[in-house]
């Protein structure tokens, strides 16, 4: 996986965290750099940790399913992307609380990084450089999340669904790219 593809994947994965960060910013009466950094560290940290866990799980099963790894990657990224797009059009209200306490941030960080766990499993099959990958995913999510708090404080949730749709589309396209490359239909 080249650096551009990895960066696009990082952007796609960070969209859930970005969306929640917008909501966190909306719930704040006044913007605080400290709160933006707290959100960025929680979300960026978990977005970096979860692919590592997924990678370790995937590496143990690599020899068993190496023949279908490209299909697994395409399906997992596709499902994650479709779910992100569905969430963007869902009428379900997300919890919009101003709390930055450990318990709430932990739950939000886990919830927004589950898809990164699945991506980590695909990394094991694709033989991706896990340290570089998780670093880039974590830094990208940190930046998007920190900025998301500020933007949420300014604009509210006006762009939340658009960010989720964009993230979902990116993940679906990356899954298809992996599949097409493996099948020899695409040489990027």
N, C-alpha and C positions, 0 to 999 in steps of 0.2 A: 504494500500500500504506500503510494507516494505521499509526500508532505502536503500537497494541495488536497488530495482526497482525505487525508487524516484531519486536516484543518476544517474541511467542510463537514466531516463527521462530528468533530468537536462542536461546531456551531449548531448542528442539528440536535445533538444531545443537550446542549445548554439551553435550548428554547423552553423546556419545561421549567427549569430553574429561573430563567429570565421572566417567564409569565408570573410565577409565584412572587418573584422579586418586585414586579410591577404592583402586585396586590399589596405587598408589604409596604411599599412606598406610598401607595394610596391611603393606607390606614394610618400613616404618620401625620401628625399635625404639622410637624416641622421636620425638614430634612436634617439628618445627622450623619456625618461621615463615619462615625463610629458604628452606627447601625448598618450602613451600607457595607462596611468592611466585615462586620459580623456575618451578614447574609452571604457575602462573597466567599468568605472562608469556609462556612458550613457547606454551601452548595458546591463550591469548587473542590473542597476536600473530599466530599463523598463522591463527586463525579470522577475523581481520580482514583479513589479507593475501590469502588465497585468494579471497574473493569479488571483491576488486579485480582480481585476475588473470583470473578468470572473466568479470567485467564487460567488461574490455578485449577479451577473446576474443569475447564475445557481441556487442559493439557493432560489430565488424567484419563480422558475419554478419547483423546486424539486418534490413537491407533485403531480404535473400534469403528469410528465413523469418518475416517479420512476421505473415503470415496464420496461422501455426500456433504462434505463441509461447506461447499459453495452454495448448495441448496439451503442448508441450515442458516447460513449467513443472510442469504436473500430473504428467506421467510421471516427470520427474527427481525431484521431491519424493516421489512415490509409491514409486519404486524405492529411493531412499535410506531412506525410512521403513520399507519392508518389510525391507530388509537389516539395519537396526538391530534390528527385532523378531526376525528370524532369529538374529542374533548373541546376543540375550538368552537364547534357548533352546538355543544351541549347546553341545555338550559340550566344545568346543575350549577348552583352557586358554590364558589370556592370560599373557604373560610378566610375572611379578611380581618385578621387581628393585628393589632399593633405590638404584640408581644414579641420580644426577641430573647425570651428565656430559653435555657438549654433544652428543656423537654420539647417545646414546640419546634425549635430550630432542628433538633435531631429528627423528629418525625417528618418534618418537611424535607429535610435533606435526604432521608431514606426514600421517601415517596417520589421525589424528583429524580432519583438516581437509579431506580430499578432497571430502567432501560439500559443504563450503562453496564449493569451486571450482565445482561444478555449480550451486549456488544463485546464485553470482555471474553465471553465464551467463544464468540466468532474469531476474536483475535488469536486464540490458541490454534484454531484450525488454519488461519491465514498466515501464521508464523510472523506476526507483526512485532516490531520492537516495542515491548510493553512499557518500558520506562519512558521512552520518548512519547509514546502514545498517551499514556496516562498523565504525563506532565502537561502536554498540550491540551488535553481535554480539561484538566483541572484549572489551568491558567485561563483558558477561554471562558469556562463557566464562571470563574471568579470575576473576570472582567465584565461579562454580560450581566451577572447577578448584581454586582455593585452598582453598575450604571442603571440597571433596572429599578433599583430602589429610588434613585434620583428621578428617573423618568416617570415612575409611578407616582411619585410625589408631585410632579409637575402636570402630567397628562392623565393620570388615572388609568383605568383599564381599557381605554379606547383602542389600543393596539394589541392587547393581550391575545385575542383570537388570531390575528394576523401572524403574530410570532409563532404560535403553535402550528398553524397551517404551514408556514415556511419551514419550520423544523421537521414536520412530518414529511413534507415533499422531499426535502434533502435526504432524509433517512431512506425513504423508498427508492429514490434514484441511486443512492449508494449501494443498496442491496442489489438492485438490478445490474449495476456496473460490475460488482463482484461476480455475479452469476455469468454475465456475458463475457467477462474476461476469462473466467475458468473454462467456459465452453468454446473459447476461441473466436467469439463473435465480435470482440472489441479488444483493441490493442492500445491501451493508454498507459 
